[in-house]
Every structure is written in C-alpha cells, then in structure tokens.
Amino acid sequence: MTEITLTRFDDVRDAYRQKGLKQALYDAAGVIMADTLLTLWGDDHRKRRRLENRLFRRDTFEHYERDLLPGAVDEVLDPAAAAGRGDVVPLARRIVVNLTAAAAGVDRPEGTPAETDRLYSYGVKFSEGATAVHSTRDPEELKAEVSDALDRWDEDFFAPSLDRRTEMFSRFAAGEITEDDLPRDVLTVLVRNQDALDLPRDVIRREVAFYLLAGMHSTGAATTHAVHGAFGWFEDHPDDRRRIIDDPVFLQQCVHESMRLHPASPVARREAMEPVTMRDGTEMAVGDTVVMDLWSANRDPEVFGDDADRFNPLREIRDDVPRWGHTFGGGRHACIGMELDGGVPADEATGAPILLGTVALILRGLLARGAQPDPDDPPEQDPNITRVWWGRYPVRF
Ligand code: HEM
C-alpha cells in the first residue's frame, strides 16, 4: 500500500471532494470515535449527517449568539477580570463546555460551576482520546483512562440525559407533548431515529461524547490561537487593539487568519475504498492512503501570498478560498460546527446581520476586558501532544 502526502491548497481541496476516499485519521481513537459521524462512511454517514445537519442552521446560530453566548462569556470572564488574571485555555473551554453540552444534549440539572468543572474534565479526557494519533502518551494507558472517563460520565451525565429524552419521546409519540416541547439537540435526534438508523446505546453514547469534545476542544484551541495572533499583531499595530473591539469584520478577519495558521488537526488522512484518480493524475489503488497536510496547504504561497506564514488579517485572498483555508475540512465531513464557531458574514440581499461566531465573541470579551500577555508568566505548549497546542496561556486584565 502506498501513502501520498498533499501540501498544496488545491490538491487538498480535490482530495476532500473525492468520493472514493474514507476517513482514516481516527483508527487509534476507536474507544471514543468508533461509529461517530466523523468516522462513518458512505450511506451511513449521509443518513446521519442529514439528520444532525438540521440542528446547525442560521436560526440556531442566532439564538446562540444572541441568547446564550454573551451570558456564558460574562459568567466566566467577569470573575477572571475582577481577579486581574486568568489562563485563556481553561477560561475558553469553560465558556464553551456548557454551550456544547446544550448542542450535544447533555443536561446539567445542577447548573453549578462545580458541575461545569466535572463536565469539563470529562471533555478534556475525551479530547485526549480523540487525538490519540498525535499523543505522546502510552496508547494502552490512555485508552484505559478514556474508557473509564466514558463510564463515569455515562453515570454522571449521559444516562440521565438519555432517560429524560427517551421518556419525552414516548410522551411525544403518545401525543401528550408537541414537537416544540422536545429539546433541539443531537441526543434527541438520535433517540428519535434510533430504530431507523439502527443505533445501539454505545454508539449514541460515543456520538454525544464526540460532539462534546469536538465543540469544546477545537473551539478552546482556536480561541487561544486567536488571542496569540491578535497579541502579536498589536505589537506592530497598537491602534488595532481598539479596532478589533469596535469593527466586527476586522475582528472576524483576525479570527479567521489565526484559524488558517492553526488548523485543529495539522493533517487529515483518508484511505481509498475504490480506485481514485487525483487532480494531478496520481492513481490511488484500494487501500492506499493520502495524508492531507493542512498546515502546509493553509500556508500555500500560491494562494495566500509570499507572507503566508505570517499573521496578517488584512491579506487579500481569491474569492473561492475561505479565509480560514482548510481549517474546517471540506467535502462530506466538513465541520458541522463551522458557522457556529467561525461566524456568518452579513447578507446584503436579505439584510441578515453578521454573526461573529463563538471564537470571535470570546476574543472580543477578553480584549474588551483589557487582556494582555502576562510578562511574568509566558504561555507554554502542552507537553502531552505533538500538535502546536497551548497548554497554558496566562493573561493579565
Ligand atoms: C474552531 C473550531 C472547530 C474546528 C477548527 C473544527 C474542525 C473540524 C474539522 C477539520 C473537521 C473535519 C475533519 C476531517 O474531515 O477529517 C470537523 C468535523 C466535525 N466537527 Fe468541527 N471544528 C470546530 C468546531 C466544532 C464545533 C463547535 C462542533 C459542534 C458543536 C463541531 C462538530 C464537528 C462534527 C460533528 C464533525 C464531523 C462532521 C462529519 O463527519 O460529517 N466542530 N471539524
């Protein structure tokens, strides 16, 4: 079997669109990722994605941005600002964990900070399991820890959430409650379609855990990278500290630029399920694999210019290329949470306003409270992972 590596932007885009290529990055992460949306193939993927897509629409994003996020940001950042310091990594993750739990369908009946912290620590362990391919830890030890965390989370959060939805769905089927009474979350969609999609309980459990980690982990990392990118930019453009708070388009350009430079995973990987011809004529046989080097493709000078390695939110990019490059993936597995996190531009035709997205809202919340790098406590890379990943990012307010 051969493996090819793609580093050019257009080649990676072509690979994402190839129908004969199957997800192959998460083989070492089965304990948490087996049979989740991201690893499904063909018809199974299409059916489940169609159902879950319905939850990720503009009206949902508007609801998050208007009704949920501002309160979630204040709740976490106000005490940190009052204390005069904080670490962006846990702050960002704490903001998103409750939002992601709402989208995934994980109830928080206590609604206390201690409950959020418990959920957060499960999410951290699930994220470690999902990124097993880039982990520096002993694989068996990591797998055992993730499996144990899944069992404890099941008892603590998942089983009660599942029971509540199963009961609600029975009442809905009996005509006692209406569609509007049902929660709008992934777990409810799965419970409703459990028979049609032939979903055993353990698959539902992993799918919900995957959503929890996908939202929390990638959003937290993207926020820390955005903070770092903005701080670097302000060194040469001090006036833009005010502009980023006041100008939503510029704020979003900063976020998208840091997303381009720091894709959640530096690579995607696919395996050929049938003979595939790539755009440059390379033939792939069944079982051959392709590594899509997103890190390099997102810094392709032909697309992003000679300064592609540098953070420049004002760069000009051709119209058919998203400012975040391939950071949200592409093709059938393109990130379902892309607009929730990356935002949606204003639409002149309909008059719909710009949606900033979660990362921009958190970045603005930090900067509006005066966040600055902590001169006595520099940020540090996470030692447990080979990805460029901040383990700590202390700031002063
Ligand atoms: C900045 C934040 C995020 C980044 C950079 C990101 C990135 C990605 C990427 C690259 C993929 C495709 C992976 C591949 O093709 O191998 C993906 C898929 C996915 N993401 Fe995200 N993601 C983010 C936030 C979110 C959020 C907030 C959610 C949910 C609330 C989410 C849910 C998912 C799901 C369910 C998939 C699987 C889609 C499918 O296979 O059809 N992500 N994400």
Boltz pocket constraint, residues with backbone or C-beta under 6 A from the ligand:
constraints:
  - pocket:
      binder: B
      contacts: [[A, 23], [A, 25], [A, 37], [A, 38], [A, 39], [A, 49], [A, 100], [A, 103], [A, 211], [A, 214], [A, 215], [A, 216], [A, 218], [A, 219], [A, 222], [A, 262], [A, 263], [A, 264], [A, 265], [A, 268], [A, 269], [A, 326], [A, 327], [A, 328], [A, 329], [A, 330], [A, 332], [A, 333], [A, 334], [A, 335], [A, 336], [A, 337], [A, 338], [A, 340], [A, 341], [A, 359]]
      max_distance: 6.0
